[in-house]
Amino acid sequence: MTVSSTLQFSRPSDPDGFVLRLTLSDLPDHACLDVGFPQTAASMNIGQMLDMVFPADEPAQAALEETFDLSENPDLPEIYQCFLEVMGQFRLGLCHLAVSGTDGAFVEMGAPISAIYKAVEDGNAEEEAVSRVNLLPQYRALDYAARMGWDGGEPDVVKWLQECVALYFIDKHEVTIPVLTPGEAEGSIGSVVAGLQEKGLIRFSEPDNGTEITEEGRGFIGKLLGETEGYIDRYDLFNDVLWEPDNGSMEFDTGHGEDLRVEVFIYQGLDPLRTVFLLRLYDGTLDEFVNEWQERIGEVSFYDYILEPIVNRCVVGEELLDIAMEEGFAKLEEAAEEARESRMFDRIVGGPRYSPYLHYGIC
């Protein structure tokens, strides 16, 4: 069925046509796409409709963007790009896409559009004249990591994640976990604490019945901190990369670029589950869970949230990634050389010298 030529981001020219209002869960309701379809499109299913509105190839995307009525909504290109990014992630298997209709009920990708549109026809309210189709991307980082063979370099990655989380809160937030009875120790937090105690990373303080990090535990935390700071020194520059598609020129640290760190980790042969988790520990992402982490430490959804950057990311081609890494690592080497010269200058004249590269964390 060929209907793309009559697809409109507005009311349909076909008097028997219909409009679908496409919304994205992460965007405000007003950032939507009203797409007009001819009546013949009603026999398509949801998946076919999404492929038509958000084609995978860039020329087809550009052709559709030329039909935008920017006088009515100048933000259409930006809104459309947000949808394209999610659809791109979905096609790469980075997320599951849950689709719901006007009534909020979820529908399968194979469900016909007519099922949603018929519900609108049967309604009486004026506001139901446009049928809503909401897209909800669901990021399941642990499942994706398992499919990719990423295990953090640990024999039991889930146990390692849980123990690191517990140590984080015991150490940074001085959380006290009392001695547990055998029955209590069977739960998630009890099992984790028992494992940490068995490894000698924590001990229970008898006077106040609290929890302490042992010297061995401090060493374990110190090694993770050193490893994390190494990732930051070498790769943090890639958390903000802006490029010009026409000539491939790169800019870093603009405040408007894309975070390419996970892409670089993968390209460099690092395990992104490990690197992302350690970076999230370091940047305080877990602090918002200080009052609930003990209840959530055994939940898959908890780690899916922490590890979301593994899957909710910008995906770029190898050619562009090569350019970004070449220029980025050259800039880091330049910063390192500047730092060496600055230290030498300090030794000679006994005073500091301004370095424009301080913000890269090299010196």
NUBA-684193 format. One record per residue (C-alpha): x negated, y negated, z. Coordinates in steps of 0.5 Angstrom, whole numbers, plus 2048, in hexadecimal, padded with zeros to 3 digits. Layout:
<drenmars>
XYZ
...
</drenmars>
This chain:
<drenmars>
800800800
7FD7F97FE
8007F4802
7F97F0804
7FB7EB7FF
8017E9802
7FE7E9809
7FF7E280C
7FD7DF813
8037DB813
80B7DC812
80C7E180C
80E7DF805
8127E5804
8197E4807
8197EB809
8127EB80C
8117EB814
80B7E7818
8077EB81D
8047E7823
7FD7EA824
7FA7E882B
7F47EB82F
7F47EC836
7EE7E8838
7F07E2834
7F67DD837
7FD7DE834
7FC7D882F
7F67DB82C
7FA7E0827
7FA7E1820
8017E181D
8017E5817
8067E5811
8087EC80E
80C7EE808
8127F380A
80E7F8806
8097F880B
80E7FB811
80C80280F
805801811
802804817
7FF7FF81D
7F880281B
7F9800813
7FC7F9815
7F67F8819
7F17FA814
7F47F680F
7F47EF813
7ED7F1816
7E97F4810
7E37F7812
7DF7F480C
7DD7ED80C
7DF7EB805
7E67ED807
7E67E980D
7E47E380A
7E97E3805
7EE7E480A
7EB7DE80E
7EC7DA808
7F47DA809
7F47D7810
7F87D1810
7F37CD815
7F77C7815
7FC7CB819
7F77CE81D
7F07CC81C
7ED7D1821
7EF7D781D
7E87D981B
7E67D9822
7EC7DD824
7EB7E281E
7E47E3820
7E67E5827
7EB7EB824
7E57ED81F
7E07EE824
7E57F2828
7E77F6822
7E07F7820
7DE7FA827
7E47FF826
7E280181F
7DB803822
7DE806828
7DC80182D
7E3800830
7EA804830
7EF7FF82D
7F67FF831
7FC7FC82D
8027FA830
8097F782D
80D7F182F
8107F5835
8097F7837
80A7FE836
803801833
80480482C
7FF809828
7FB807822
7FF80B81E
806808820
80980581A
80A7FD81A
8117FE819
812801820
8107FA823
8137F681E
81A7F981F
81A7F8826
8197F0825
81F7F1820
8237F4825
8227EE82A
8267E882B
8217E382E
81E7DE82A
8177DF82C
8187E682A
8187E4822
8107E5822
80E7EC824
8087EC829
8027F1828
7FD7F182E
7F67F482D
7F37F6834
7EC7F9833
7EA7FE838
7E27FE839
7E080583C
7D980483D
7D780B841
7DB80F83B
7D780C836
7D080C839
7D281483A
7D3814833
7CD811831
7C9815836
7C780F83A
7C6811841
7C280C845
7BC811845
7BF81484B
7C181C84C
7C881984F
7C981384C
7D0812850
7CD813856
7C780F855
7CC809853
7D080A85A
7C980A85E
7C780485B
7CD80085C
7CD803864
7C6800865
7C87FA861
7CD7F8866
7CA7FB86C
7C47F786B
7C67F0868
7CD7F086C
7CA7F3872
7D07F8872
7D17FC878
7D3803876
7D580787D
7D380E87E
7D881387A
7DB81987D
7DB81F879
7E281E876
7E0817874
7DA819871
7DE81D86C
7E0816868
7DD812863
7D980D868
7D881386D
7D4817868
7D0811865
7CE80F86C
7CC81686E
7C8817867
7C4810869
7C3813870
7C181A86D
7BC816869
7B981286E
7BB80B86B
7C0809871
7C080B878
7C680A87E
7C4805883
7C680888A
7C780288E
7CC7FF88A
7CE805886
7CC80187F
7C8802879
7C1800877
7BD801871
7B6805873
7AF803870
7B080986B
7B7805869
7B37FF868
7AE802864
7B480585F
7B77FE85F
7B17FA85E
7AF7FF858
7B67FD855
7B57F6856
7AE7F6852
7B17FA84C
7B77F584C
7B27EF84C
7AE7F2846
7B57F3842
7B67EC844
7AF7E9842
7AF7ED83B
7B67ED839
7BA7E783C
7B97E2836
7BD7E7832
7C47E5836
7C57DF832
7C37DF82B
7C67DB826
7C57DC81E
7C77D9818
7CA7DE813
7C87DB80D
7C07DA80E
7BF7DF814
7BC7D9818
7BC7DB820
7BD7D7826
7BD7D982D
7BF7D6834
7C47D2830
7CA7D3835
7CE7D582F
7CB7DC82C
7CD7E382D
7CA7E8832
7C67ED82E
7C27F0834
7C67F7834
7C47F782C
7BD7F682E
7BD7FB833
7BF80082F
7BB7FE829
7B57FE82E
7B7805830
7B9803837
7BF80683A
7C480183B
7C8804840
7C2803845
7C07FC843
7C77F9843
7C87FC84A
7C27FA84D
7C37F384A
7CA7F384C
7C87F4853
7C27EF853
7C77E9850
7CC7EA856
7D27ED852
7D47F2858
7D47ED85D
7DC7EC85B
7DD7F385D
7DA7F2864
7E17F3868
7E37F9863
7DD7FD861
7DD802866
7E4804863
7E280385C
7DB80785C
7DE80D85A
7E280A854
7E080B84D
7E480484B
7DF800850
7D980384C
7DC801846
7DD7FA848
7D67F984A
7D37FD844
7D87F983F
7D27F583B
7D07FC839
7D77FC834
7D97F5834
7D47F2830
7D27EF82A
7D07F4824
7CB7F181F
7C77F5819
7C07F781A
7BD7F2815
7C07EC81A
7BE7F0820
7B77F181D
7B67E981C
7B97E7823
7B47EC826
7AE7EA822
7B07E2823
7B27E482B
7AB7E882C
7A77E2829
7AA7DD82D
7A97E1833
7A27E2831
7A17DB830
7A47D9837
79F7DE83A
7997DB837
79C7D4839
79C7D7840
7957DA840
7927D383D
7967CF843
7937D4848
78C7D3845
78E7CB845
7907CB84C
7897CF84E
7857CA84B
7897C384D
78C7C6853
7937C4851
7997C684E
79B7C5847
7A27C4844
7A47CA840
7AA7CA83B
7AA7D283B
7AC7D2843
7B37D3842
7B17DA83E
7AF7DD845
7A87DE843
7A47DA847
</drenmars>
